[in-house]
Amino acid sequence: MSPTRAPLEERNREQRRAEIRRAARALLREPLLRGEGRTADDFRLVRQYARELREWFDRNTGWPLQVDSEIARLRKSPGDVHVSTHAARETGGAKLPFTRRRYVLFCLALAVLERSEKQIALGRLASNIVLEAAEPSLAGTGIAFTLEDRGERTDLVAVVRLLIELGVLGRVAGHEEDYVRDTGDVLYDVRRRVLAGLLTGRTGPSMITAEPFEERLAALAADPALDAMDSDDLRNRSLRHALTRRLLDDPVLYHATLTEAEAHYLTSQRAAITTRITELTGLVAEVRAEGIAMVDPDDDLTDVRMPEQGTHGHITLLLAERLAADGTAPVPLARLEADIRELARTYGGYWSKTAREPGAERELVARAVEKLAALSLAETGTDPATGEPTIAPLPALARYAVGEPVVRTAGTSRP
């Protein structure tokens, strides 16, 4: 081999590793990529390295990767189906999390679009959703949609905008605000290939008969083929899938949340699992006695950031500091609301006008608690004595504790 050829081959290998990493991160950030529009570049990379990515995700997470000429779909399923802190969010404005009603509307909209023509108007979509919602089993749950008032139309528009963001719908003419004001309609293209790629479960929801809800949810996320067989190799594969999924998806994997089998497997395979994740994604393992966090040096693989600019980011940071100083005991939410009123006297000048208004502390605390829970920094609960809602710090919150200031004078050496 010539002296100049070896460095060239090494550069080619490094470029290939970097491109596979970029493709993997794109899929983790956005598991459904389209071959056109804003995700076109990432889609091209995923398609180029589809074989390598498909093998890695299949071996380590059990997530199938589908790639064709139009879409790339990583069919993710959660490592912990009980986590409910990362809801779908509005695509604009305050980016508030979807409510239960909006999730129901989302599912009804998909059912209508599945049977629609290639194009559909928003008004037609709404009227068909109202018909679907009148189905007795759904009406029996107490959820009703008439879509006659502005609030319900706003809910539907939030759902439609998420479908546009996902690429299921393409706006042809009109604007959703006209529909909310009842002054106009909107026409969309329905992209059936993207629509068909939304469901990720290996079993169709209509095929699952399990009850109650917890068992039904577990069945949706399960792999029937893997669960039907039993051997040491398959059990280990199942454990590897569950742990790798949680390390990729969860902000922190606490040892206390693992089953005995998962804890034993992680003890023996921790280095191998985290090394494979680092090689593919660039995430770096931070290992502590309480658990493991895969830290992202590039900070673009999360949907919830901390610290974050703006009023709510500042308030969340201030409350995190106070919770970290309190130790591990649960704190009543009412006390945090009192803290907000006190903090406003010192820092209110940096906050938005609405955050300084009397009575705003309840919403401010709610949004801060939601973020802390989503980042596995704290957990909500209820005081058994009073029935009042509480929030308890989790070990990772300790990184936001502030130590006593050290004042050095000239001639003082560092400790």
N, C-alpha and C positions, 0 to 999 in steps of 0.2 A: 504494500500500500504506500502510495506516495505521501510525503510529509504534508502536502496541502490538502489531500483528500480526507484525511482523518478529521481535521477541524470542520470541514464542510459537512461531513456526515453527522457530526455531533450537533452542528447548528440545525441541520434538518430534523434530527430527532427532538431537539429542544423546541423547535417551532411546532412540530407535530403534537408534543405533549401540551404545549400552551393552547393550541387550538382545541384539543379534546377537552382540556380543562374549561375553556370558555364555553364550549358546547354543553358540557355537563352542568355548569353553573346557570346557563340560560334555561335549561330544562327544570332545574330545581327552583329557579326564580319564577318561571312561567311554564308549567307543565304542558300547555297546549300552545304550540307555535304554528303560525301560518306561513305559507310560502310567499306571501305578498304583504305589503304594508310595513309597519314598523318592526315586525319580527323577521323580515325576510333574510337579513344577514345571519341571524342566529339559526334560522331554519336551514340555511345552506350548509352551515358547519355541522349541524346535527345530522343532516342527511349524508354528508361526506364521511362522518365517523360513526354511522349508525351501528355497524357491526360491533365495534369496540364498546360503545355505550350500552348497546342491548345486552352484551355479555356481562358487563360489570353490574348493571342494575339487576339483571336476572339472578346472578350469583349472590349478590350482597344484600339486596332489598326485596327481591321477588316482585318488583314493579315491572310489568311488561312495557316495552317501548315499541310503539307503532309509528312507522315512518312511511309515507307514500309521497306522491308527487305534489300534494296540497298541504298536508299537515304533518306535524310530528307531535305525538301524544305520549307522554310518560304517565302511565296509569297508576298514579300514586294512591296508596291507602295508608292511613295513619298507623303509627306504631302503638299509639294509645287512643282508642276510639272515644274515651271519656273526656278528652281535652276539648273544651268548648270556647276557648279564649281567642281563637283566630277566625272570627266570622268573616264572611264576605262583606265588603264595604262599598259605600257609594263611590262612584268614579270621580266625583267632583265635589265642590263645596267643602263641608266639614268632614267628608269621608266617614260618616257615621256607620257603625256596624249594622248589618241587616237584622231586622227584627224577625220574629217567627212568622208574622204575616207576610213579610216580603219573601221569605224562603218558600212559603206555600205558593205565593204568586209566581215565583220563579219556576217552580215545578209545574204549575198549571200552564204557564206560558210555553214551556218545553213540550208539554203534551199537545197543545194546540198547534204549535209550529210543526210538529212531527207529521200532522195530517194536512197542513196548509199547502197552498200553491207556492210557486217559486217566489212570488212577491206577496206581501201582505201589508195592509194599512193598520196603523195603530188602533184606530177605532174598531176595525174588524177583529183584531187580536183581543181587544178589551171585551167585546160582546161575546166572543167565544169562551173567554175565561170565565165570564159571569155564568154561562151555561154549565161549564165544567164544575164550578164551585157549588152549583145547586145540586150536585150529586148527593143523594141522601147520606152516604157514609161520611162525607166531608162536612156537610151541613150539621150532622149530628155532633161534631166536635165543637160546635159553637163558632166556627170561623165562617164568616159570611162576607161576600164581596158583591157590591152593586156597582162600584166604580162611578157613582153619580156625584159624589162630593169631591172637592179639590184634594183633600188628604189622600183618598184612595187613588185618585189619578196620579198624585205625586209618587205614591208607592209603586204604581205600575211603571212610571217613567224611570224610577231608580232601577227597576228590574231590567227594563229595555236597554238602558244605558250600559248596564253590566253585560248584557248579551252583545251589544255593539263592541264593547271593550274586548270580549272574548272572541269576537269574530263570527258569532252565530248570525248576527244581523248586520247588513250594510245599509246605511241610510241613503235613499235615492232622492227624496224630495221632502221638504217640510222640516219642521223643528218641534221637538217635544214640548217646549214651553207653550206653543200655540195650543196643543192638546190639553195641557194643564189648565190654561185659561179658557178652554172650550171655544176657541176661535179658529181652529184649523186642525188638520190631520197630518200624518206623516206616513210615507211609503218606504218600505224596506225590501231589500233582497234577502231571501232566506238561504244561507249557505248550509246545505244538508250534510256535507262531509264533516264540517266542524260540529254541527249539531249532534251527529251520531257519535262523535268522539268525546262528548262531555261525561257520560257515565263511565265510571272507572271500576266498578265492582265486577268480579268474575261471574256473579250470578245476578240475573235480572231481578230488580225489586219485586216484580209481580210473581216471581217464582219462589219468593221467600215467605214461608208461612209462620215463622217463629213469632212468638209473643212472649212477654211484653216487649216494650220498646228497646230495652237494653239488649235483649237477646236478638232482636231484629237488627239492631245496629251492628252487633258483632258478626252476624251472618252476612251482612252486606260487605264487611271488610275482610271476610275470611277467604281462604283459598281452598275450595272443596276438594280438589285433587290432592293437595298436600296433606290436608287434614284427614283424608280417608286412608292414608297409608301410615305405617308405623315402623320405624327402625331408628337406630342410634343416629345414623347419618341424617335422616329426615328431621329428627328432633333437633339436632344441632343446626341444621339449615334453618329451621323455623326460628330458633333462638337468635341466630345471626341476622336473619331478616328483621326481626322485631327490634333488636338493639341498634342495628345500623339505621333503620328508619327513624328511631327516636333521636339518635345522635345527629342525623341530618335535619330533622324537623323541629325538635324541641330546643329551646334556648339553653336549658340545663337538664341533664339526666341525673336525677338524684338516686343514689343507691337505695334509699328507703322506699322508693316506688317500685322496685324490681321484685319479681317473684324469686323464690329460692333458686330455681333452676337458672333464671336469667342472671342472678348475681354470681352464681358459681361459674357460668360460662364466661361472663364478662371478666371475672378475675383472671381466668386463664388465657383469654383471647383479647384482652384490652389493647395491647400494643399492636397486634395484627389488624384489628378492626380500625383503630384510629389512624394507623399508617396508611391503610388502603383509602380511607376517606381523604386524608391529606393529599395523597398522590393524585387523586382524581379531581378534587375540588379546590385545594389550597387552604381549606379550613385547618386551623391549628388546635390541637387538643390542649385544654387547660384542665389538669387533673388535680382535684382536691379530695380531702378525706370524705366529704359529703357526696361528691359526684363528679361528673365530667361535663364540660362545656366545649363545644367546637367553635372556636372564635374565628370570626371572618376578618382578616386584615383589610380587605377591600370594602367591607361594610355595605355591601349591596345585596345580600342574600336574606335580608329580614324585612318583614312588613311592619315591624314595630321598632322604632329607634329610641335609644336613651343613652346619653343626653340628646335633647332635641331643641331646636330653637322655637321661639314663640311662647305665648303665655302658658299654655298647657304643659309644654315641655319643661318650662322653668318651675312651675308649681309641682309637677311630678318629682323633679329632682329635689326640691326642698322637702317634700313629704318623705321621700326615700331617706334623706339624711336624718330626719327626725325618727323615723321608724327604726333605722339602723342603730340609733343611739339608745333606743328603748330596750334593746335586748330581744328576747324571743317571745315575750308574752303577747297575746293578742291585744289589740288596741281597739276600743269602740270607734266606729266611724264618726260618731258625734264629737269625739275629742279631736279627730282630724279636721272636722269642720270648724271647730274652735281655733285650731292651729292656723287655718287659712285666714280667719279674721285677724289673727295676730300678725301673721306674715304680711298681710296686705298693708299694715301700717308702715312696714319697713320697705317692702319691695313693690307695693302697688303701683308706683310710678312707672314701673317697667311693664305692667300688664295692660291688657286691653281694657277699654272702658267698661264693657259688660262684666268683666271678671271682678271689677271693683264695686259693682252694685250690691246693695244689701240682698241677701238671700241667694247669691250666686254660688256660695261655698258648697252647697249640696251637689250641684252638677260638677263643679271643679274637682271635688273629692272623688265623685263617681268615675270621672274620666281618668284621674290619676290612678285610682285603684284598678281600673280595667287594664291600664297599661302595665302596672306592676305585676298583676296576675298573668298577663299574656307573656311577660318576660320571665316567668317563674321566679320572681323576686319576692313575692308575697302571695298569701292565699286568704281567701275570704272564708268567714265562718259565722257562727251565731253563739253569743254568750248563753250558756245553758241556764244561768241564774236569771238573767233579765230578758232573754229572747232578742236582745239588740244585735244588729249586724256588727261584725268585727273584721279586722284584718290582722294577720299574723305575719311577721317577717320570715322569709326563708333564708337559708345560709348564704346564698349568692348575694343577698342584699348588703352583706357586710362590706363589700367593695365600695359602697357609697357612704360608709361611715367617715366622719371627719375627725381627725385627731386634734389634740390641743395644739394651738400655734406655738412655735418655738421662736423666740426673739433672740437674735444673735447680735452682739455688739462687736466693735472692732477688737481684734485680738482673740476672739473666742473661736476655738477650734471646733470642727464638726464632730458630733458624737460618733 
